[in-house]
Amino acid sequence: MSRGDDGHPDKPKITRADLEAKLTEINAELSDTGEAVKPTAMAIGIGALVVILILAFVLGRRKGQMRSTIVEVRRL
């Protein structure tokens, strides 16, 4: 068994080209996955926004009715 510079026997060195190739492969997989998930994420986001807006409207309207002052005008 031969020893490399780092003291580990027969361990191949990792080159810059190896790293670039692996990172390119990972990036391609993530891009494909991201593109596949994008429509679902958009639908969920839009749905959540609609629910939040309806909830804010209903709660604001209820709060407004509770605080509204009733003014009674009488003619003499």
Residue pairs with C-beta under 8 A, 6 or more apart in sequence:
1 9
1 10
2 9
2 10
3 9
4 10
4 11
4 13
